[in-house]
Amino acid sequence: MKNGMPELGILPIDPLTINALSIEHGSQSSINLKQDFKNVRLSHLADSSLTMFKFDNDNYIMKAEAVTPFLEFYGDYKMDGRVLLLPVVGQGISNVTIHGLRTKHEAFGELVKSRDETYMRIKKYNVKFEEPQFMSLHFGNLFNGEKVLGDTMNRILNENWRLMFTELCGAYEDTFGYIFRDITNKIFLKVPMNKIFLE
């Protein structure tokens, strides 16, 4: 689906375009952030390799594992909160790159009858991210363009990328679960079961 599937209404997934995305992580942990993204482009998703796939034909559950060598998340951001007890605020262009990301996917389906055909609708799509080999982050125009403060905060974020990944991972997993469920249903609700899972 790298170049999309116009006949099914699926846009290209490389880059995958996301109009708006909001992530909020508020807790007693060392990271408390609210992030709003717009005009997001997720690149190199199509370079992923599927390492495992299973389909439970009785319960309509799909499980898969994949490796993405390099993933780039680019878009407009607005951020406000604290990192390691330090206040952080900014609005501008963000760029996050992830190297060697492993993901686990689990989709739960149910049968739907339509036009004398049987389709499968995905009710729930779970995504789990494992810690990548490396992640780098850059947020432009932090602290209203104060270069010294912005450079210092970007350095702190990169020095603590594992903590950033661990703390924010759950919110991103939930968000991408919704996105992947939508993409999957665009296929599964238009292509009958017997043409996807050949007997």
Accessible surface in RSA format (square Angstrom, percent):
REM  Atomic radii and reference values for relative SASA: ProtOr
REM  Chains: A
REM  Algorithm: Lee & Richards
REM  Probe-radius: 1.40
REM  Slices: 20
REM RES _ NUM      All-atoms   Total-Side   Main-Chain    Non-polar    All polar
REM                ABS   REL    ABS   REL    ABS   REL    ABS   REL    ABS   REL
RES MET A   1    92.47  47.9  47.16  31.2  45.32 107.9  51.88  44.1  40.59  53.8
RES LYS A   2   109.75  53.5 105.45  64.7   4.30  10.2  53.45  48.1  56.30  60.0
RES ASN A   3   123.07  84.9 105.73 102.2  17.34  41.7  31.02  74.7  92.05  89.0
RES GLY A   4    15.12  18.7   0.00   N/A  15.12  18.7   0.57   1.6  14.56  32.6
RES MET A   5    54.21  28.1  52.83  35.0   1.38   3.3  50.47  42.9   3.74   5.0
RES PRO A   6   115.02  83.8  89.90  82.0  25.12  91.3  97.24  80.3  17.78 110.5
RES GLU A   7   130.25  74.8  93.96  71.1  36.29  86.4  67.23 130.0  63.02  51.5
RES LEU A   8    19.30  10.8  19.15  13.7   0.16   0.4  19.15  13.4   0.16   0.4
RES GLY A   9    41.06  50.6   0.00   N/A  41.06  50.6  31.12  85.4   9.93  22.3
RES ILE A  10     6.90   3.9   2.86   2.1   4.04   9.7   3.71   2.7   3.19   8.7
RES LEU A  11   134.54  74.9 129.50  92.6   5.04  12.7 129.78  91.1   4.76  12.8
RES PRO A  12    60.27  43.9  57.79  52.7   2.48   9.0  57.79  47.7   2.48  15.4
RES ILE A  13    21.05  12.0  21.05  15.7   0.00   0.0  21.05  15.2   0.00   0.0
RES ASP A  14    28.35  19.9  12.75  12.7  15.60  36.9   1.81   4.3  26.54  26.5
RES PRO A  15    39.23  28.6  36.27  33.1   2.96  10.8  36.27  29.9   2.96  18.4
RES LEU A  16    15.02   8.4  15.02  10.7   0.00   0.0  15.02  10.5   0.00   0.0
RES THR A  17    79.77  56.7  57.81  58.6  21.97  52.4  40.30  54.1  39.48  59.7
RES ILE A  18    16.57   9.4  13.48  10.0   3.09   7.4  16.57  11.9   0.00   0.0
RES ASN A  19   122.74  84.6 113.17 109.4   9.57  23.0  30.45  73.3  92.29  89.2
RES ALA A  20    68.70  63.2  48.51  74.9  20.19  45.9  48.77  68.7  19.93  52.8
RES LEU A  21    11.00   6.1   5.49   3.9   5.51  13.8   9.81   6.9   1.19   3.2
RES SER A  22    78.15  66.0  55.66  74.3  22.50  51.8  32.21  68.6  45.94  64.4
RES ILE A  23     3.29   1.9   1.62   1.2   1.67   4.0   2.99   2.2   0.30   0.8
RES GLU A  24   120.98  69.5  95.28  72.1  25.69  61.2  29.18  56.4  91.80  75.0
RES HIS A  25    36.20  19.8  34.12  23.7   2.07   5.3  23.60  24.3  12.59  14.7
RES GLY A  26    56.27  69.4   0.00   N/A  56.27  69.4  19.77  54.3  36.50  81.7
RES SER A  27    51.96  43.9  31.81  42.5  20.15  46.4  42.07  89.6   9.90  13.9
RES GLN A  28   187.14 104.6 153.63 112.3  33.51  79.8  69.05 147.0 118.09  89.6
RES SER A  29    42.88  36.2  17.86  23.8  25.02  57.6  29.80  63.5  13.08  18.3
RES SER A  30    38.36  32.4  28.03  37.4  10.33  23.8  27.07  57.6  11.30  15.8
RES ILE A  31     0.12   0.1   0.12   0.1   0.00   0.0   0.12   0.1   0.00   0.0
RES ASN A  32    65.35  45.1  65.10  62.9   0.24   0.6  10.99  26.4  54.36  52.5
RES LEU A  33     2.36   1.3   0.29   0.2   2.07   5.2   1.70   1.2   0.66   1.8
RES LYS A  34    89.84  43.8  87.68  53.8   2.16   5.1  71.15  64.0  18.69  19.9
RES GLN A  35     3.42   1.9   3.38   2.5   0.04   0.1   0.65   1.4   2.78   2.1
RES ASP A  36    40.48  28.4  38.17  38.0   2.32   5.5  18.53  43.6  21.95  21.9
RES PHE A  37     3.05   1.5   1.44   0.9   1.61   4.2   1.45   0.9   1.60   4.6
RES LYS A  38   131.20  64.0 131.02  80.4   0.19   0.4  73.35  66.0  57.85  61.6
RES ASN A  39    95.93  66.2  86.17  83.3   9.76  23.5  27.54  66.3  68.38  66.1
RES VAL A  40     0.00   0.0   0.00   0.0   0.00   0.0   0.00   0.0   0.00   0.0
RES ARG A  41   117.45  49.3 117.29  59.8   0.17   0.4  27.95  38.2  89.50  54.2
RES LEU A  42     5.44   3.0   5.44   3.9   0.00   0.0   5.44   3.8   0.00   0.0
RES SER A  43    20.84  17.6  20.84  27.8   0.00   0.0   7.98  17.0  12.86  18.0
RES HIS A  44    65.48  35.8  65.45  45.5   0.04   0.1  42.79  44.1  22.69  26.4
RES LEU A  45    32.16  17.9  28.90  20.7   3.26   8.2  28.90  20.3   3.26   8.8
RES ALA A  46    36.11  33.2   6.38   9.8  29.73  67.6  12.21  17.2  23.90  63.3
RES ASP A  47    72.92  51.1  57.86  57.6  15.06  35.6  21.05  49.5  51.87  51.7
RES SER A  48    40.29  34.0  18.33  24.5  21.96  50.6  17.37  37.0  22.93  32.1
RES SER A  49    62.79  53.1  58.24  77.7   4.55  10.5  31.46  67.0  31.33  43.9
RES LEU A  50   116.08  64.6  81.50  58.3  34.57  86.9  81.62  57.3  34.46  92.7
RES THR A  51    80.24  57.1  42.48  43.1  37.76  90.0  46.92  63.0  33.32  50.4
RES MET A  52    54.87  28.4  46.17  30.6   8.70  20.7  53.87  45.8   1.00   1.3
RES PHE A  53   101.57  50.8  74.10  45.9  27.47  71.5  74.10  44.9  27.47  78.6
RES LYS A  54   133.70  65.2 128.80  79.0   4.90  11.7  76.12  68.5  57.58  61.3
RES PHE A  55    47.26  23.6  16.50  10.2  30.76  80.1  17.33  10.5  29.93  85.7
RES ASP A  56    54.98  38.5  45.20  45.0   9.79  23.1  25.73  60.6  29.25  29.2
RES ASN A  57    96.00  66.2  88.98  86.0   7.02  16.9  25.75  62.0  70.25  67.9
RES ASP A  58   122.78  86.0  99.90  99.4  22.88  54.1  27.07  63.7  95.71  95.4
RES ASN A  59    91.64  63.2  76.48  73.9  15.16  36.5  14.16  34.1  77.48  74.9
RES TYR A  60    55.27  25.8  55.06  31.3   0.21   0.5  27.26  20.5  28.01  34.5
RES ILE A  61    37.26  21.2  35.94  26.8   1.32   3.2  35.94  25.9   1.32   3.6
RES MET A  62    21.11  10.9  19.94  13.2   1.17   2.8  14.49  12.3   6.63   8.8
RES LYS A  63    92.75  45.2  92.30  56.6   0.45   1.1  37.85  34.1  54.90  58.5
RES ALA A  64    14.21  13.1  13.01  20.1   1.20   2.7  13.01  18.3   1.20   3.2
RES GLU A  65    58.56  33.6  58.56  44.3   0.00   0.0   5.62  10.9  52.94  43.2
RES ALA A  66    11.65  10.7  10.05  15.5   1.60   3.6  10.07  14.2   1.57   4.2
RES VAL A  67    31.24  20.6  31.06  28.1   0.18   0.4  31.08  27.0   0.16   0.4
RES THR A  68     4.42   3.1   4.42   4.5   0.00   0.0   0.00   0.0   4.42   6.7
RES PRO A  69    75.40  55.0  63.33  57.7  12.07  43.9  68.33  56.4   7.06  43.9
RES PHE A  70    65.15  32.6  65.03  40.3   0.12   0.3  65.03  39.4   0.12   0.3
RES LEU A  71    16.57   9.2  16.05  11.5   0.52   1.3  16.05  11.3   0.52   1.4
RES GLU A  72    45.54  26.1  45.54  34.4   0.01   0.0   1.36   2.6  44.19  36.1
RES PHE A  73    15.18   7.6  15.12   9.4   0.06   0.2  15.12   9.2   0.06   0.2
RES TYR A  74    94.72  44.2  94.72  53.9   0.00   0.0  61.08  45.9  33.64  41.5
RES GLY A  75     2.43   3.0   0.00   N/A   2.43   3.0   2.43   6.7   0.00   0.0
RES ASP A  76    51.78  36.3  51.34  51.1   0.44   1.0  21.38  50.3  30.40  30.3
RES TYR A  77     5.18   2.4   0.47   0.3   4.71  12.2   2.82   2.1   2.36   2.9
RES LYS A  78   119.72  58.4 118.79  72.9   0.94   2.2  62.04  55.8  57.68  61.4
RES MET A  79     2.57   1.3   1.16   0.8   1.42   3.4   1.13   1.0   1.44   1.9
RES ASP A  80    90.41  63.3  86.75  86.3   3.66   8.6  21.93  51.6  68.48  68.3
RES GLY A  81    21.15  26.1   0.00   N/A  21.15  26.1  17.65  48.4   3.50   7.8
RES ARG A  82   122.47  51.4 122.47  62.4   0.00   0.0  35.18  48.1  87.29  52.9
RES VAL A  83     0.78   0.5   0.78   0.7   0.00   0.0   0.78   0.7   0.00   0.0
RES LEU A  84    59.55  33.2  47.60  34.1  11.95  30.0  49.05  34.4  10.51  28.3
RES LEU A  85   144.15  80.3 133.65  95.6  10.49  26.4 133.87  94.0  10.28  27.7
RES LEU A  86    75.74  42.2  75.74  54.2   0.00   0.0  75.74  53.2   0.00   0.0
RES PRO A  87    79.39  57.9  77.53  70.7   1.86   6.8  77.53  64.0   1.86  11.6
RES VAL A  88     1.29   0.8   0.12   0.1   1.17   2.8   0.12   0.1   1.17   3.2
RES VAL A  89    70.33  46.3  70.33  63.7   0.00   0.0  70.33  61.1   0.00   0.0
RES GLY A  90     6.52   8.0   0.00   N/A   6.52   8.0   5.41  14.8   1.12   2.5
RES GLN A  91   109.87  61.4 105.03  76.8   4.85  11.5  27.57  58.7  82.30  62.4
RES GLY A  92    21.20  26.1   0.00   N/A  21.20  26.1  20.04  55.0   1.15   2.6
RES ILE A  93    78.18  44.5  75.09  55.9   3.09   7.4  75.09  54.1   3.09   8.4
RES SER A  94     0.17   0.1   0.00   0.0   0.17   0.4   0.17   0.4   0.00   0.0
RES ASN A  95    41.36  28.5  38.78  37.5   2.58   6.2  13.76  33.1  27.60  26.7
RES VAL A  96    18.21  12.0  17.99  16.3   0.22   0.5  17.99  15.6   0.22   0.6
RES THR A  97    18.50  13.2  18.43  18.7   0.07   0.2  15.66  21.0   2.85   4.3
RES ILE A  98    24.31  13.8  24.31  18.1   0.00   0.0  24.31  17.5   0.00   0.0
RES HIS A  99    62.40  34.1  62.40  43.4   0.00   0.0  36.39  37.5  26.00  30.3
RES GLY A 100    11.61  14.3   0.00   N/A  11.61  14.3   5.89  16.2   5.72  12.8
RES LEU A 101     4.74   2.6   4.74   3.4   0.00   0.0   4.74   3.3   0.00   0.0
RES ARG A 102   124.71  52.4 124.71  63.6   0.00   0.0  28.70  39.2  96.00  58.2
RES THR A 103    11.77   8.4  10.46  10.6   1.31   3.1   7.81  10.5   3.96   6.0
RES LYS A 104    95.42  46.6  93.79  57.5   1.63   3.9  41.65  37.5  53.77  57.3
RES HIS A 105    32.44  17.7  28.15  19.6   4.29  11.0  23.91  24.6   8.53   9.9
RES GLU A 106    50.61  29.1  50.50  38.2   0.10   0.2  10.86  21.0  39.74  32.4
RES ALA A 107     3.45   3.2   2.90   4.5   0.55   1.2   2.90   4.1   0.55   1.5
RES PHE A 108    55.16  27.6  55.16  34.2   0.00   0.0  55.16  33.4   0.00   0.0
RES GLY A 109     6.70   8.3   0.00   N/A   6.70   8.3   0.00   0.0   6.70  15.0
RES GLU A 110    56.69  32.5  54.39  41.1   2.30   5.5  18.79  36.3  37.90  30.9
RES LEU A 111    76.69  42.7  49.90  35.7  26.79  67.4  50.07  35.2  26.62  71.6
RES VAL A 112    50.40  33.2  46.16  41.8   4.24  10.2  50.40  43.8   0.00   0.0
RES LYS A 113   159.78  77.9 133.99  82.2  25.79  61.4  92.69  83.4  67.08  71.5
RES SER A 114    38.98  32.9  30.03  40.1   8.96  20.6  23.92  50.9  15.07  21.1
RES ARG A 115   176.55  74.1 142.45  72.6  34.11  81.2  86.13 117.7  90.43  54.8
RES ASP A 116   156.27 109.5 112.58 112.1  43.69 103.3  42.58 100.2 113.70 113.4
RES GLU A 117    58.89  33.8  56.14  42.5   2.75   6.5  14.41  27.9  44.48  36.3
RES THR A 118    34.17  24.3  30.50  30.9   3.66   8.7  20.02  26.9  14.14  21.4
RES TYR A 119    10.56   4.9  10.56   6.0   0.00   0.0   2.63   2.0   7.93   9.8
RES MET A 120     1.33   0.7   0.57   0.4   0.76   1.8   0.57   0.5   0.76   1.0
RES ARG A 121    90.06  37.8  90.06  45.9   0.00   0.0  25.51  34.9  64.55  39.1
RES ILE A 122     0.76   0.4   0.17   0.1   0.59   1.4   0.17   0.1   0.59   1.6
RES LYS A 123    96.01  46.8  83.40  51.2  12.61  30.0  32.73  29.5  63.28  67.4
RES LYS A 124   117.66  57.4 116.58  71.5   1.09   2.6  63.68  57.3  53.98  57.5
RES TYR A 125    37.08  17.3  25.69  14.6  11.39  29.6   4.06   3.0  33.02  40.7
RES ASN A 126    43.83  30.2  40.10  38.8   3.74   9.0  13.07  31.5  30.76  29.7
RES VAL A 127     4.71   3.1   0.15   0.1   4.55  11.0   0.15   0.1   4.55  12.4
RES LYS A 128   119.54  58.3 119.54  73.3   0.00   0.0  72.36  65.1  47.18  50.3
RES PHE A 129    36.89  18.5  22.08  13.7  14.81  38.5  22.08  13.4  14.81  42.4
RES GLU A 130    67.81  38.9  63.82  48.3   3.99   9.5  31.15  60.3  36.65  29.9
RES GLU A 131    95.44  54.8  67.96  51.4  27.49  65.4  25.82  49.9  69.63  56.8
RES PRO A 132     5.59   4.1   0.00   0.0   5.59  20.3   0.55   0.5   5.05  31.4
RES GLN A 133   140.66  78.7 116.59  85.2  24.07  57.3  45.54  96.9  95.12  72.1
RES PHE A 134    93.37  46.7  93.37  57.8   0.00   0.0  93.37  56.6   0.00   0.0
RES MET A 135    10.48   5.4  10.34   6.8   0.13   0.3   4.55   3.9   5.93   7.9
RES SER A 136    34.42  29.1  34.01  45.4   0.41   0.9  21.27  45.3  13.15  18.4
RES LEU A 137    12.89   7.2   7.33   5.2   5.56  14.0   8.34   5.9   4.55  12.2
RES HIS A 138    98.09  53.6  98.09  68.2   0.00   0.0  67.12  69.2  30.97  36.0
RES PHE A 139     3.56   1.8   2.25   1.4   1.31   3.4   2.25   1.4   1.31   3.8
RES GLY A 140    18.08  22.3   0.00   N/A  18.08  22.3  18.08  49.6   0.00   0.0
RES ASN A 141    81.30  56.1  61.94  59.9  19.36  46.6  23.12  55.7  58.17  56.2
RES LEU A 142     2.87   1.6   0.08   0.1   2.79   7.0   0.08   0.1   2.79   7.5
RES PHE A 143    32.81  16.4  28.18  17.5   4.63  12.1  30.23  18.3   2.58   7.4
RES ASN A 144   139.77  96.4 111.73 108.0  28.04  67.5  27.25  65.6 112.52 108.8
RES GLY A 145    43.34  53.5   0.00   N/A  43.34  53.5  20.35  55.9  22.99  51.5
RES GLU A 146   103.63  59.5  99.54  75.3   4.09   9.7  22.25  43.0  81.37  66.4
RES LYS A 147   150.23  73.3 137.66  84.5  12.56  29.9 111.83 100.7  38.39  40.9
RES VAL A 148   118.78  78.2 114.77 103.9   4.00   9.6 117.58 102.2   1.20   3.3
RES LEU A 149    96.17  53.6  94.51  67.6   1.66   4.2  94.53  66.4   1.65   4.4
RES GLY A 150     5.88   7.3   0.00   N/A   5.88   7.3   5.88  16.1   0.00   0.0
RES ASP A 151    69.19  48.5  62.11  61.8   7.07  16.7  28.25  66.5  40.94  40.8
RES THR A 152    49.58  35.3  47.67  48.3   1.91   4.6  32.13  43.2  17.45  26.4
RES MET A 153     7.88   4.1   7.43   4.9   0.46   1.1   7.68   6.5   0.20   0.3
RES ASN A 154    13.07   9.0  13.07  12.6   0.00   0.0   9.79  23.6   3.28   3.2
RES ARG A 155   127.78  53.7 120.78  61.6   7.01  16.7  61.97  84.7  65.81  39.9
RES ILE A 156    25.40  14.5  25.40  18.9   0.00   0.0  25.40  18.3   0.00   0.0
RES LEU A 157     0.87   0.5   0.87   0.6   0.00   0.0   0.87   0.6   0.00   0.0
RES ASN A 158    44.17  30.5  38.13  36.8   6.05  14.6  23.54  56.6  20.63  19.9
RES GLU A 159   115.50  66.3  78.88  59.7  36.61  87.2  44.29  85.7  71.21  58.1
RES ASN A 160    42.09  29.0  37.04  35.8   5.05  12.2   5.40  13.0  36.70  35.5
RES TRP A 161    17.13   6.9  17.01   8.2   0.12   0.3   6.95   3.7  10.18  16.5
RES ARG A 162   130.17  54.7 129.36  65.9   0.81   1.9  44.92  61.4  85.25  51.7
RES LEU A 163    52.64  29.3  46.73  33.4   5.91  14.9  50.72  35.6   1.92   5.2
RES MET A 164     2.53   1.3   1.82   1.2   0.72   1.7   1.91   1.6   0.62   0.8
RES PHE A 165    18.80   9.4  15.06   9.3   3.74   9.7  18.77  11.4   0.03   0.1
RES THR A 166    89.42  63.6  72.75  73.8  16.67  39.7  60.26  80.9  29.16  44.1
RES GLU A 167    39.10  22.4  31.24  23.6   7.86  18.7   3.30   6.4  35.80  29.2
RES LEU A 168    11.40   6.3  11.40   8.2   0.00   0.0  11.40   8.0   0.00   0.0
RES CYS A 169    17.07  12.9  13.62  15.2   3.45   8.1  10.35  26.2   6.73   7.3
RES GLY A 170    36.74  45.3   0.00   N/A  36.74  45.3  32.00  87.8   4.74  10.6
RES ALA A 171    25.67  23.6  12.57  19.4  13.11  29.8  19.32  27.2   6.35  16.8
RES TYR A 172    39.85  18.6  39.85  22.7   0.00   0.0  30.56  23.0   9.29  11.5
RES GLU A 173    17.27   9.9  15.67  11.9   1.60   3.8   3.07   5.9  14.20  11.6
RES ASP A 174    96.85  67.8  88.54  88.1   8.31  19.7  24.93  58.7  71.92  71.7
RES THR A 175    24.82  17.7  22.37  22.7   2.45   5.8  13.92  18.7  10.90  16.5
RES PHE A 176    12.09   6.0  12.09   7.5   0.00   0.0  12.09   7.3   0.00   0.0
RES GLY A 177     4.33   5.3   0.00   N/A   4.33   5.3   4.08  11.2   0.26   0.6
RES TYR A 178   143.34  66.9 138.04  78.5   5.30  13.8  90.34  67.9  53.00  65.3
RES ILE A 179    33.04  18.8  28.75  21.4   4.30  10.4  32.85  23.7   0.20   0.5
RES PHE A 180    28.87  14.4  28.54  17.7   0.34   0.9  28.69  17.4   0.19   0.5
RES ARG A 181    79.96  33.6  79.96  40.8   0.00   0.0   4.21   5.8  75.75  45.9
RES ASP A 182    74.44  52.1  70.35  70.0   4.09   9.7  21.89  51.5  52.55  52.4
RES ILE A 183    23.49  13.4  23.49  17.5   0.00   0.0  23.49  16.9   0.00   0.0
RES THR A 184    21.11  15.0  18.97  19.2   2.14   5.1   9.23  12.4  11.88  18.0
RES ASN A 185    22.58  15.6  21.84  21.1   0.74   1.8   9.57  23.0  13.01  12.6
RES LYS A 186    78.31  38.2  73.63  45.2   4.68  11.1  41.59  37.4  36.72  39.1
RES ILE A 187    31.39  17.9  31.39  23.4   0.00   0.0  31.39  22.6   0.00   0.0
RES PHE A 188    18.88   9.4  18.65  11.6   0.22   0.6  18.69  11.3   0.18   0.5
RES LEU A 189    69.01  38.4  56.19  40.2  12.81  32.2  56.19  39.5  12.81  34.5
RES LYS A 190   106.47  51.9  87.00  53.4  19.48  46.4  59.96  54.0  46.52  49.5
RES VAL A 191    35.45  23.3  34.77  31.5   0.68   1.6  34.77  30.2   0.68   1.8
RES PRO A 192    13.58   9.9  13.58  12.4   0.00   0.0  13.58  11.2   0.00   0.0
RES MET A 193    24.11  12.5  23.27  15.4   0.84   2.0  23.40  19.9   0.71   0.9
RES ASN A 194    86.20  59.4  72.76  70.3  13.43  32.3  26.63  64.1  59.57  57.6
RES LYS A 195   139.14  67.9 116.78  71.7  22.36  53.2  66.21  59.6  72.93  77.7
RES ILE A 196    53.47  30.4  27.89  20.8  25.58  61.7  31.46  22.7  22.01  59.7
RES PHE A 197    45.23  22.6  34.33  21.3  10.89  28.3  38.93  23.6   6.30  18.0
RES LEU A 198   144.09  80.2 114.18  81.7  29.91  75.2 114.52  80.4  29.57  79.6
RES GLU A 199   207.70 119.2 133.08 100.7  74.62 177.7  87.11 168.5 120.59  98.5
END  Absolute sums over single chains surface
CHAIN  1 A    11300.6       9573.4       1727.1       6184.5       5116.1
END  Absolute sums over all chains
TOTAL         11300.6       9573.4       1727.1       6184.5       5116.1
